[in-house]
Structures are given as structure tokens and as C-alpha cells.
Amino acid sequence: MKIIALLIFLFLGFGAVCKKTLTENKEIAFQHELNQYKSYPNLLPVVEVVAPKS
């Protein structure tokens, strides 16, 4: 019974470590993408006006 409990805790711990690693990798990729845009100093979003003329 102790071995089964140990295996369950081992798998849960491994799953938690994998989940944390994936979350950190997503954050690193997002920061890397933001850092690429720093070379464009005046990068503004494009706004399209869709209101009818009066």
C-alpha cells in the first residue's frame, strides 16, 4: 500500500513540475515576442473607421 501511495505522489509531483515548466515556457515566449517589437519605436495599431458619413 505504501508503494502505491508513493507512486501516486510521484506521478502527481511529476505532473505539477511539467505544468509549471509549460507555464514558464509560455511566459518566456511571450516576453521574447515583446522584446522583438522593441526594435520598432513607433509601432502603433491600425485603426479603421467604420462609421457612416453624415
Contact map, one row per residue, 1 for C-alpha under 8 A:
111110000000000000000000000000000000000000000000000000
111111000000000000000000000000000000000000000000000000
111111100000000000000000000000000000000000000000000000
111111110000000000000000000000000000000000000000000000
111111111000000000000000000000000000000000000000000000
011111111100000000000000000000000000000000000000000000
001111111110000000000000000000000000000000000000000000
000111111111000000000000000000000000000000000000000000
000011111111100000000000000000000000000000000000000000
000001111111110000000000000000000000000000000000000000
000000111111111000000000000000000000000000000000000000
000000011111111100000000000000000000000000000000000000
000000001111111110000000000000000000000000000000000000
000000000111111111000000000000000000000000000000000000
000000000011111111100000000000000000000000000000000000
000000000001111111110000000000000000000000000000000000
000000000000111111111000000000000000000000000000000000
000000000000011111111100000000000000000000000000000000
000000000000001111111110000000000000000000000000000000
000000000000000111111111000000000000000000000000000000
000000000000000011111111100000000000000000000000000000
000000000000000001111111110000000000000000000000000000
000000000000000000111111111000000000000000000000000000
000000000000000000011111111100000000000000000000000000
000000000000000000001111111110000000000000000000000000
000000000000000000000111111111000000000000000000000000
000000000000000000000011111111100000000000000000000000
000000000000000000000001111111110000000000000000000000
000000000000000000000000111111111000000000000000000000
000000000000000000000000011111111100000000000000000000
000000000000000000000000001111111110000000000000000000
000000000000000000000000000111111111000000000000000000
000000000000000000000000000011111111100000000000000000
000000000000000000000000000001111111110000000000000000
000000000000000000000000000000111111111000000000000000
000000000000000000000000000000011111111000000000000000
000000000000000000000000000000001111111110100000000000
000000000000000000000000000000000111111110000000000000
000000000000000000000000000000000011111110000000000000
000000000000000000000000000000000000111111100000000000
000000000000000000000000000000000000111111100000000000
000000000000000000000000000000000000000111110000000000
000000000000000000000000000000000000100111111000000000
000000000000000000000000000000000000000001111100000000
000000000000000000000000000000000000000000111110000000
000000000000000000000000000000000000000000011111000000
000000000000000000000000000000000000000000001111100000
000000000000000000000000000000000000000000000111110000
000000000000000000000000000000000000000000000011111000
000000000000000000000000000000000000000000000001111100
000000000000000000000000000000000000000000000000111110
000000000000000000000000000000000000000000000000011111
000000000000000000000000000000000000000000000000001111
000000000000000000000000000000000000000000000000000111
